[in-house]
Amino acid sequence: MARYTEGVCRLCRRERMKLFLKGPKCDTMKCPIERKPYPPGEHGRGRIRESEYMLQLREKQKARRIYGVLERQFRHFFTKASETRGVTGDVLLQMLERRLDNVVYRLGLAPSHMAGRQLVRHGHIQVNGRKVDIPSFQVKAGDEVKVRDKSKKLAMVLTTLESRKGQEPPEWLSLDTAALAGRVLSIPTRGSITVPINEQLIVEFYSK
């Protein structure tokens, strides 16, 4: 299965904003974008000519990188969203938010999207009592997402929960910290999705 294996801090610098791909490190001065707030590469500090197409492209790339999705899979999500009843941009974000790796991250069981993906791929997560190791699995309202009993002592999970103590998951999710389990209360609305993405630019990009 294809996945991005290069340094993720370069992605934040390319988008000129923190995408929080490294978990706690992003909140410290060790974050490279604090020291180099410009795109990587030889011409990173050069003047950037902004165009309508560039703004649309950068918004699409930013969304891909936040959710850890490669181009082919992201396009598949967009195609499916455009065929679904509702506002295409809203449906696209809802589908991305409902990915199992993202739900694990939103519940506070993993420090980043990438770590959430790793937990799922390594078989540490159950949905409704059954092991699911597909990061793109789409959860539904009423689903229970739980850390498997054999994995409840994982240091990453316990450390992340401790560091996020007092922080509540999004309103469409609930978390039982003692059981290391969460529940999908509803399909997320656009108002409950706080990622800094202008989905209309993505729709315009793919609609050309």
N, C-alpha and C positions, 0 to 999 in steps of 0.2 A: 504494500500500500504506500503510495507516494505521500511524503510529508516534507515540510521545510526543516532543514537541518543546519542552516547557517546561524550566525549570531543574531539574536532577535533585537538587540539594542540598536542595530543598524536600521531596523524597520521603524522604530520610534523616531530616530533622527531623520529618516527620509520623509516622514509625515510631519516633522517639526512639532511634535507633541508627544506626551507620554501616553502610551497605549497599555501600560501596566501589564507587560508580557513576562516580567520577571518577578512578579509578586512583591514581597516586602522591599526588595532592593530598589524598586521604583520610587519609594517614599523617602529615600535617603540621598545624601549628596554623592553617593557612589554611582548614581544613575548617570550614564554618559551624557545624556541630553542636558544635564545641569552644567557640564563643562564645555560641551560642544553642541550648542543649540542650532545647528545648521546641518543640512544633508551631508552624508558621507561621500567620499570620493574627491578626485582632484578639483572638480569645479563646484564643490559644495557651497563655497562662500560666494560664488558668482551671483550676479543679478538674475532672478528667475522671471521669465516672461509669462505672465498669467494669461490664460485664454479660457474660454468656456469649456473646451474639450479637456484641458488640463485639470480644471476644477472638478469636473465629473470623474475623470480617471483617478485622481487622488482620493476622492471620496469613496470610490469603489475599492481601491487598494486598501484604504484605511479600514473599511468594514471587513474585508477579507482577513486582514492581519489581526484585528481585534479578536475575531472568532476562530482564527487558526485554520482557515479554509483555503484550499488551493483554487486556482481559476476555474478549472473544469467543474468542480463541485459547486462553486459559488454560482456559476452560470446555470447549473441544473436547478439550484434553489430558486433563482430568479425566474426561470422558465415555469417552474411549478407554481410559484407565487402569482405569475401573470395569468395562469389558467384557473386560479382559485377566485371565488367570489370575494369581493372586498377591494380595498385600496391596495394596489400592488406593493407599494413601498412598506406599508404597515404589515401586510402579510409576510413579506420577506423578512422583516426584523423579527416577527413572531416566530417564524420557522427557525431562524438562527438562535433565538433565545431558548427555544424548546429542545435544542440539541442536548443530549444527555451529558456530554462533557461540560457544556456551559451551565447546566443545572447544578452539577456537582460543584462547580466553582461558585455559582451564585449562593448556594446553601452554606458556603464557608467550609467545605470539606477539603478544598484544595486551594493553594495560594495563587494560582493562575489558571488561565484556560489550558495552557500546555500541560500543567500538572494534573488538571482534571481529566484531560484526554489520556494521560498515562495511567491514572487510576482505573479508568474504564477499560482501556486496552489490556491491562494486566489482570482483569477479571476480579477486581475488588468491589465492584458495585452490583447491586441487585435492583431490579425494577419489579415491583409486585411479587417479590419472593423468588424471582428467577434471575440468574446471572446474565448480564448483558455486557458484551465486550465490544460493542459498536458505538464509537463516539458520536456519530451522527444520528443515532436512534432518537426518534421524535417522541417525547413524553406527551401525555394527554392529561386533561383535568381529572383529578382523582388518583393518579398514579402515585405510588410510594417509591421513593428512591432511597436506598439504604446501603450502608457499608456492610459487607458480608461479615458474619460473626468471626471468621478466621482472620479478618483484616482489621479488626477494631483497635488493635494495638499499634497500628502503623504510626510511626513518629510524625510523618508529614501531616496526617489528618489531625492528630492530637495537638500538634504545635500550631497549626492553622486555626483550629477552633479556639485555642487559648489566646492567640493574637487578635482574634476578632470578637472576643468576649464583649458583650454589650451592643454589638452591631446586629441589627435584624436583617434577615434576607428580604428581597423584594416582596411587595404585598401579594403577589400571586403565588408565593411559596411559603411554607411553614417548616420549621426545624425543631426536632426533638433532640437536643444536644446529648442527653443521657443515652438515647438509643442509637445515636449517630444515623438518624433517619429523617428524611424530609418528605413533604407531600406537596403535590401540585394542586393548588386550590382552584386555579382557573387558568384560562389561556391569557397570557400577558397582553395588556392593552398598550397602545403607543405611549400613553402617559406614564406607564410604569417601567418603560424601557429607557434607561438613563444614559445609554452610550452616546457619545458626541458625534452622531452621524446624521447627515442630511440625506435621507433616503430618496428624496425627489431627484437629486443629482444622479443617483445610481440608476433610477428608472430612465432618466433622460439619456444616460450613457448607453444603456442596452437598447434603447428605442430608436437609435439612429439607423 
